[in-house]
Amino acid sequence: MKRLVAVLLTLTLAPLTALSSSAEVTNADQKMVLFSTVNGSIAPKSVLASNNGLVSAHNMMYRHSVTIYDATTTKLIATVPDTVVLSDFGFKKYSGSYKGAPVEGAFSPDGNYLYFTNYSMYGKGFTKEGHDKCSPASGYDDSFLSRIDLSTMKIDAVYPVGSVPKVVQVTPDNKYVLVSNWCSYTVTVISVETGKRVKDIKIGRYPRGIEISEDSQFAYVAEMGGSNIHRIDLNDFTKTLIPIGINPRALELSPDGKFLYATLNSSGKVIAWNLIKNKAFKSVKTGDAARSLALSSDGTALFVVNFFSNTVSKVRTSDMKVLQTIKVCNEPIGISYDTSTNRTWVACYGGSLKVFDNK
């Protein structure tokens, strides 16, 4: 009799177990709810979650700093000035100290370092500050990439790059650092092991967003002044083009590597490109001037800031449907998703960070 009851219970509960498993909550099922507003002496151009407990904000020439926060409490941990003595790092032609202008950042795969780009450098020998409207013929100063040792919260390395560097990414195998140089129309590839420049790759007008495949074999670079994504083979640095659409800015790769997502700034859209079929899947308008982009760790939801709409939108990746749009702040410019807390951070250029729970 006991055995019969056990069998009946098993048969009864089995469908419930299957239903529970199939009904697992995804990020796309959740809504963004404001958790906190972070203020202080900041003017964040971008924000970045390390996914292991830290979040950084990069405050341009308006504050000359990178601020680093506890991802759980959102409290400030450190303010790192962008000032460096370049001669201390072997660049003897520069004397004295120099300020930078932090634009974007990238954490090293081991979590030990944070790299950040400097829009321009300020000090003796730098005479022609960069500009958003430019070309290689403009003659704007080349700049530097800086690296923060997160154990000391101090800059411990600098690397020469091109003019007006914007986005930086590190390959998952920690072999290369890639930097998009806005005014040089190039991407600089740096060896992590040697700290030396390996190659400058020509892209075209205004290279910006960079994504790297999980196997570290390919890099994707957005040519914001055109309509292509440049797919770079990191073994031989050859390129192929993906005709993604006009004015691509920010990029994200799906966890399985099958889809590439991009913001199309001028049209205010986010587009999904099927990399297997090499064609567009779907696109959706999220607002005016779709700028930065982030992806949930489960790959089910995209987050995008719409600069001129003053909003942040959440998009379901399965059908590219806008799930939620929130008035967030004036000039939302950067965004990042933190896996460790399931939160979305928004950089407001005017001087704050907005932190949203997904629940």
N, C-alpha and C positions, 0 to 999 in steps of 0.2 A: 504493500500500500504506500509506504514512504517513497519507494522508488517511482511509483506511478505519479505521485504528487510532484516529485522533483522534475520528472519529465514534462508534466503539464506546465509547471512554472517556467521551465526553460523555454518551452514553445511559446508561452504567453509573453515572456520578457524579451525574446529575441527580436521581434519587430520593433519594440520600443528602443532597444539598444541601437538598432540600425538607424532608426529615425533620429535618435539623439546624435549619432555620429554624422549623419548626412546634414543635420541642421546646425553644424558648428558655426559659430558666429565669426564673420570675417570683418575686416576693417570697413568694407563697403556697407556693412549693415549698421555701422555705428555713426553717431552724429558728433560733430565738433562742438564742444562746450568750453567757454572761456574758463581757464584755470587761474591765470594770473597775468598781470601786466608788470613788466620789468622796466624800470626807469633808471636814470643815472646819467653820468657824463658820457653819453654814447650818441652816435649817429650812424647806425648800422646799415651798410650797403648790402650785407649778406649775413646769414646765420647758418651754423652747421653743427649737427649733432654727431658725436663720436660713436654713439650706440653702445658705449660702455661707461656712461656716467658723466660725460662732459658735454657742454655746448659752448661754441665760440661765436662771437660777433666781431665783425671787421669794420672799423669805424672811419676809414678813409682819412683824408687830410684834414677833416673837420675836428677830429679828436686825436689823430696820430696814435691810435692804440688798437689792440685786440683785447676784448674782455672775455673772460672765461667763467662759466657758470656751472653749478651743480645741476645736473639734469633733473634730479628728483625734487629738490627744494626750490630750484630756480634762483638760488642765492648766488651773488657774485663771489667767486673764489679768488680771482686775480685780474689785475689790469696790467697788461704787458705793453710798455711803450714801444713804438716802432723804431726808435732811435738806435743806430748802430755806428760803430767806428769801423769803417770798411777796411782800413789798413790793418786792423787786428785780425782780419780774415785773409790777409795776403794781397789785398788790392792796394798796393803801396802808392799808386798815383793819386789816391784820395787822402786828404789830410783833415783831421778833425772828425766831428760827429755829423751824422746825416739822419734826417728824418725821412720816413716813407709815407705811404698812404694805403693802408690795408683794404683790399677789394674783396677777395674771396679766399677761402681756406680749404685745406684737405688734411685729414688725419692720416698718419702712416698706418698700414695694416696691423702693426703690432701695438698700436695705441700709445707709442712713446713720444711721438712728435706731432706738431701741427705746422704745416707749411702755409704761408700766406703770400699773396702777390701784392706788390706795391705799384699803384697807378703811376706814380712818379717818385723820384728821389729829390730831396731838398738839401742843398749845401754846396760848398765850393766845388766847381767843376760841372755842376748841373745847371744849365742856363736856359733850357727850352722845355718847359713843363708840357706834358702831354695834353691832348685834347680829344674829345669824342669824335670830332670830324677831322679826319686825317688820312694820310697814306704814307708809304715808306719815303716818298719824296718830301714829306713835310719836315723831316729832319728833327723830329722830337727826340729828346734824350732816351736812350735805353735805360732800363730799370733793373731792379733786383728782386729775386724771390728770397724770402726769409724763412727760417725754420726755428720754431720754439721747442726747446726741451721741456716736456710737460712735467718732469720731475723737479725742475728748478724754476719753471715759468720764466725762463730767460732765452733770448735769441742766441743760438749756438752755432748757426751756419747761415751763410748767404750765397746766392748763386746768380751770376749775371744772366739776364734774359733779354727780351726785345723791348720794344717801345709800347708803353701802356699795357702791361700784362693784366689779364682779367681772371680767367678761370685756371685753377690748378687741380690736377688729379694725380694720384699715385696708383700704379698698377697693383693689383691684389697680390702678386708675387713679390712686391717690394723691389722690383728691378729698376723701374723708371719712374721719374716724375715728369709729367707733361704740363706745359704752360701755354695758354693761347695769348698771343701778342697782338692786341687790337690794331695798333698803328703800323706794325711791321708786316702784317698780313701773314704771319707764320705761327707755327707751333714749335716751341723749343722742347727737345727731349733731353733729359738730364739723367745720368747714371747715378743711382743711389749709392752704389759701392764706391765710386771714385769721386763723386761730386762734380764731375765734369760734364760739359755739354757734349752730347753724342751727335745730335743733328738738329738743324732747323728745317722744318718742312713747310713748303709754301702752301697756303690755303686759299687766299683770296681776300676780298674785302671784309674786314671786321670779323675775324675768328673769335668765337666766344665759348659756348658750352662744350664740355668734354665729358664723355662717358667711356668706360673701359670694360670690356667683357670679363666675366668672372675668371676665365682661363688665362687672362692677360695676353691674349693673342691679337686682339683688335682694339683700336681706339676709334671713337666716333667724335668728330669735331663739327660744330655748327658754324657755317659761314653766314653770319647775320646780315652781311651786306649783299647777300645773294639769295639762292633758293636751294642750296645743296647741303647735305651732310657728307663730310669726307670720311670714308672708312679707311683707316690706316692699318696695314698689316705690320705689327710691331716686330716681326722677324726680319723683314727686308725694307720696311718703310714705304712700300708701294701703296697706291691709293686707288679706290674706286668711289664713284659718286652715287649718292642716294638723293633723288629729286624730291625732297620732303615738302617743299612749299616755300613761299616768300617770307624772308625775315625770320629764320629760325634762331632762337636765343638759347633756351635751356634744354637739357636732355636728361632722360632717365632710361635705363634698360630694365625690362622685366626680369624677375628672378630667374626664370628659365632661359633667358637670353633670346627669346623668340620675337619680342616686340621692342621697338624703340619709340619712345614718346618724346615729343618736342613741343615747346610753345612757339607759336607763330605770332610774333609781337604785334605787327601792324594790323593783322586781321583779328586779333584778340582770341585766337583759337588754340586748342591743344589737339595735336594729331597723333594717332597711333599708326606706326608703320610695321607691317608684318615682314620681318627679316627673312623668314623662310620662303615666302612667296614673292618677296621683293616688290611689294606694292602696298599702297595705303589701305588700312583697315577702315577706320572711321575718324572723323574729327568733330569737334564741338566748340562752339563759341562760349567762352566763359566770362568775358568782359572786355573793357577797353585796355589795350596794351598788356597782354598776357606775358608776364616776365619770367619769374623763377618758378621752378617745378620741383616737387618731391613725390616720392612713391612710398606707400606703406610697405612694410617688410613682407607681408603676405602677397603683395602684388595686386591686390584687388581695388585699391583706391589711389588716385592721384590728387595732389594738392597744388593749387596754382594761385599766385597772387596777380591781381589785375590792377596795374599801377594807376591808371587814370580813373578807374571805377572805385578805387579805395576799398576793394573787396578781396576776400579769399574764397575760392571755390573748391569743392570736393567732387571728384569725377569718378564714376565706376568704370573700371577698365574693361569689363566684359562687353559692354555695349557703348562706352564713351558717353554716358548720360550724366548730366550735372545733378548731383544729389543734394547739394547744399551750397548756398552762397551767403556769406556774412559780410556786413560792413565792418571792416576791421580797424582802419586808421587811415590817415592821409598818407599817400605815397607808400603803400606796401611794396617792398622791393625784393626781399629775400624770403626764403622759406626752407624748412628742413623738418624731416620726420625722425623722431627718436624712438628706436625699437625698444629700448630698455624701459621706457615709461608709457609707450603708446600715445605720445603727445606730438603735436605739430607746433613748431615755433615759426613765428612770422616776424621779419625785420621791418620796422617802420622807419623810413629814412629820417623822419623828423626827430627821432630820439627815443624810441622805445622798442620793446619786444613784446609781442602778444603770444601767450602760451595756451594752447587748446588741448583739453582731454579729448580722446575719441572714445565714446561710450554710448 
